[in-house]
Amino acid sequence: MTGGHSAHAPPRRVTVLGATGSIGQATLEIIASHHERFRVEALTAAREVERLAQLARRFRPRFVAIADPSRYSALRDALAGTDVEIGAGAQAVRDAAARPSDWVMAAIVGAAGLLPTLEAVRRGAIVALANKECLVCAGELFMREVRQHRAVLLPVDSEHNAIFQALLGSRPEEVERIVLTASGGPFRSWSPGRMARATPEEALAHPNWQMGPKITIDSATMMNKGLEVIEARHLFDLPEERIEIVIHPQSVVHGIVQFVDGAMIAQMAPPDMRIPISYTLAWPERLELEVPRLDLRAMARLEFEDPDETRFPALALARAALRRGGAAPTVLNAANEVAVRAFLERRIGFVDIVRVVEEALALPLTQQPLASIDDALAIDARVRELVGARLGVIPAT
């Protein structure tokens, strides 16, 4: 079933922000297998020129942008002889998002994705959101823009995508709570002492998902679930106390909605990001997808348990930042990004990541209100500078 897509409907024009990352490449692979339904308008990457050029030659977008301006000539040379328009620098990435596509995959990792995603929102596009930071750094401001410009925001995170599907056909007053599941990551059963000695290689060995390094480390600390609580608060307009996290090691149930009559609707799927990506790509229809099917008879058991907030303090830290509001979630996110980089560069230990974030939340600027997106970006940059200087990490551009 493809949801009744008409063979005569024009192809959906798509832009992929962050085309060389795991989400971007998965998106393009789905597009390749349904090439008659989609046409690529623009692609962007941070600095991977060779991969971006390969994708541009394969998908023939009208425009490509590389965020690192020093890589412009390399990209130009790699695409010599094509009619692809080329840009470089932060403004060029925003220009890519502003191009006239129907659908935009927002998959730029980190706060660098905020302004390009806003460009797509401000022209009322369908935006598939794979960037947590838009809602963590500036959730209320970002959602105000979505409403003002009548954009359509579709969550790509497997958990939020599951909730989005489970909510279909229901009214807000019928929802009692939502449940986001967590695999528990590679250290679910590790002792605190063993976690303190964890290496980047061990933290990157996720048992169920293939993801980029930053989100994989966030999964190991469980900061990703804290960020997802903040994200869910804004996506689904629910108070923090009605958003629950449960550990589910099998990663088969991705999200659950409990309704006021006691009924629950859960979304189940193999742990494969192509499934939520394809759901947003064809929304409100569904695409045929070549992924393994769940075999209910082969699943011996599905386990659910409470997260251990003593061993994984990031969860409580993120909830506290959400309750404080203002700049607190912005500070949380920025400090976490720098701390994760420091851990991957072996400058700090694994358990130091959350400690660094906790110390950053004690900074005076955490008390500042956010009146605009510029305020959020300014605080984000300042926190990166302060925390980066302390840890010896050069802030990412």
N, C-alpha and C positions, 0 to 999 in steps of 0.2 A: 504493500500500500504506500502511495506517495501523497496521500491526502487530497487526491483529486486535482493535481496540478494540470493546468491546461497546456497542451503542446503548443498552443498559439500564444501563450503569455510571453511577454518580452523577458529576456534574461534579467535576473536581479543583479544590479551593479554593486560590486563589493569592494571595500577597502580594508586592508589588513595592516593595522598598526602593530609593529613587532612581528614582522613576517618570518624572521629567522629563529625565533624562539620555539619552544615545544608546542605551545598553543597555536601560534601562527602557522607553523608547518603542518600541524594536524588539520587546521582549517583548509589550507590549500590542497591537501591530499583529498579531502572530501569534495572540494570544488572540482578537482581533476576527474573524479569518478562520476560527477554529475555536470560535466562541462556545458551541456546544452542549457542548463538552468541558470548559470552564473557567468558574469563577465567581470574581470578584475579591473578596477579603475586605478588603484594606487596601492603601493607597498612601501613599508618603511622598515629600517633596521637601525640599531645603535651604531655598530661599527663593522659588522661582518660583510665586507664588500663582496667577496667571492660568492658567498651563499646568496646574497641579495641579487647579484647579477645573474646567477643561475636561475633563480625563481623568476626574475624579470624576463629572461629569454624564453622560459617555458610558458609563462602565463600572459605575457605581452600586456602589462598594464600601460596606461597612458602616462603615468608619473611614478617615479620612485624617489625616495628621500633617504639619505643617510644622516643620522643625527650628529656624528662626529665630522665637523667641517674639514678636518685635515685629510679625510678619506675621499673628498670630492673627486680629485683628479683620478684616483684609482678606480672609482666607480665609473667615471666618464670613459676611461680607457676600456674598462671591462664591457661596456655597452656600446662601444664604437660600432657604427654601422647599423644600429637599430633606430627606430623612431621614438624610443622611450624618452620622455622629458625627465631631466635629472635635477635634483635639488640637494642641498646639504645644510646642516645646522638645525637648531631647534625650531626656527621659523619655518623651514622647509617641511619638517614633520607636521607642524600645525597646518601648513598649506595642503599637505596630503589629506589630512582629516577634513579639510574644508571642501575638497573636491566633490562634485555632484554624484556621489554614490547613494544607493538606497540603504545600504547596510554597512556598518563599520564594526570590525572586530577590534576592540580596545585591549590589546595584549602587551602593551609596553609595561615592563616590570618597574615598580616603584613610583615615586612621586613624579618622575619625568613623564608619566602617562597622563597626568591630570589635565594640563592645558590642551594637548591634542584631542583628548576625549571630549573636553568641553566644546571644542570647535565643531565636532560632529553633533553634539547635543544641541548647540545653538542654531543649527540649520534644520532641526527637527528630524534627524535621521533615526533609523532603527540602530541602536547601539548594543552590541553584544559585549557585556562587561566582564573581562577577565582580569581586570586590574582592581585589586582590593583597595588600593590607596586612594582612589577617587572618593570612596565613601568613608574611609577611615580618616583621611586628612581633613576632609571638608564635607562631611556627609549632608548636613542640613543645607548648606549653601549649594552643593551639587544637585540635590533633589529639587531644590527651588528652581534651578535652571531647567531641569528636566520638565517640570510642570509648566513653567513659563513658556517654553519653546515647543511644548507638546511632542517631545521626543519619546520614543519607545525604548525603555531600558530592559534588556533581557539578561538575566544573570547566567554566566558561563560556569562558575564554580559548581562542581557536581552537587554540593549540598544545597546551595541556593536555587540551582536549577531544579532540583528535586522538589523543594518546597513550592517553587513557582508552579510546577506541574500538579502537585497535590492540592493546591489551592484553587485550581480551575473550577469555575462554576459556583464557588462559595462567596458569601458576603463577609466583610470584616468582622461584624458582630457575632458571627458563627464560630470564629476561631478562638479556642481557649489557649493554646500554646503551640509552638513549633519545636521540633527536636532536630538538631544537626548532629550527624554521627561523625565520629573520629576513629581512625584506625588505631590510634595509640602510638603510631610511628615505630621506629626501630628499637626504642628504649622503653617500651611499655612495661616490661617486666624487670628492667634493670634496677639495681640498688642505687641510692644516691652516690655512694662512693665510686661505683663503677661508672656512673654517668659523668662524674667529675673528671674522669680520665679518658672520656670518649674522644676519639679522633674525628676529623672531618670526614674521612673515608667511612667510618662506622655510621656517622650521622646521615651521610648521603645514601646509605643502603636501605631505602624504604622498602618494606615488605610487599606492598601492594601496588603502588603507583609509580609511573615514570614521569618525573616532573623536573623543572629546572632547579638549580642548586639552592636558590634563595628560599623558594617555597618548601623544598625538601627539608632544609634546616628548620624552617618554621614549624614543619610537621613534627620534627624530632623534639623541639621545645614545647610543642602544642601552642605556640604563639599564633599559629595559623587559625586555630579555633577561636582564640580570643579576638583576632581581627575579624573572623567571620561572624561573631556575635555582634560586633559594631556594624558590620556591613548589613546583617539581617535586620537590625534595628531600623536602619534607614530604608532598605528595600521594601520591607513589609509593614512598616509603620507600627511596630509592636514594641512595648516597653521591654527593657532588658530582662526583667524578672520572668517574662513569658517566653524567653528563648533559652532552651535547654541544650546541653551538650551531653551525649552519651558515647562511651567507648564501644566500638563495634569492630572487632579485629578483622572480620571477613570482608568488610567494605563492599557489601552487597546491597544493604539498605542505606540510601544516601540522605534521606530526609523524611520526616514524619510530621504530619499535621494532626493535632488532636482537636476535635470540635466540641462544642458545648454540650452535645448530647452523649458524649463519651466515645463516639466513633473515632477511629484513626484511619488516615489514608497515608500509606507509605509508598515511596517510589523505590523500585529495585532495579538494578542493572549491574552488569559486570563492571569492575573498576577500570573504565576506559574513557578517557576524556573526549574521544570522538563522539560519544553519545550525547552529552550535553551541548557540545559544539554544534553538532548537526541539528539538534532541536532548535537552537537559536538561528542557525543559518537559513532554515526553511520556514521558520515560524510565520504564520500559524499552522503550517502543514508539517508533515514529517517526511524525512528522506529514508529510502532504503539504505541500510548500512551493513557492510560486511564485517560484523564483529561476532565473537563467540556468544552463543545464547546461554542464558542461565539454565541449568538443569536442576530443578527443585529436588528431584529424587537423589541427586548426587551430593546435595548439601546436607551433611550429617546434622549440623546444628548451627544456629545463628546466636551469637553471644552478645549481650549488652551489659555494660557495667558503668558505674560512676567514674569519672576521671579522678585521679589522685592529685588534688591541688597542692599537696605538700611536696611531692616530687616534681610537679609541673606547675610552679607558681605563676607562669605567664598567663594562665586563664583568669585567675583572680585579679591580676594586675590590669589586664585589658578591660575587665568588667568595671573595675574601679575607675579607670580612665573614662569610660563611657558615662558613668554616673556623674563624674565631675564635669564633663562637657567642656565647652570652650576649646582651648588649645590642647587639652590633655591628650586626646586621641592622636592629634598631629605629632606631639612630642613622642608619644609611645611608638608610633610607626617609624619616625625618622631615626630615633635612637636604636630601634631594633634593626633597621636596615644596616646601619653602620656597625653595630655589634656583630651581626651575622657575617659581614665582610671580614671583620677583624678575626672572627673564629676561623673562617675559611682560609685566611692568610696566616693562621696559627699564631696570632698575636695574643689571643685570650683563650681560656678554656671554655668548654661547652656550657657549664653552669654559670659562667660569667656573663653570658649573653643577657639573661634576664636580670642579673644584678646591675648591669650597665643601664638597662632600660629603667629599672626602678630608681636609680640615682638620677637619671635625666628627668624623671617625673617630679623630682624635688626642686628643679630649677624654677626661679621666679617667673620665667616667661610662660610656664604652664598655666598660670592664673589669668593670662590675657584672653579677652574675648576675641572671637573671629567675626569681623564685620564684613569681610570680603574674601574672595579666593586669593587675592594678593596677600592678605594677612596670613592665610594658611601657608602659602608658599614661602613667605618671609620667615615665619617661625620654623618651618621645615628646614630651610637652608641654614638658619642660625643653629639649630640643634645639631645638624650634621657637622657643622663647623666646630662646635664646642666638643662634641663627643669624638669626632674624628681626630681632633688635635690631641685629646687625651689618650686615644688608643693608637695613634700613629697611622691612622687611615686617611688617605686623601679622599675628600668627598667626591662621589661620582657626579659627573656633569650630566 
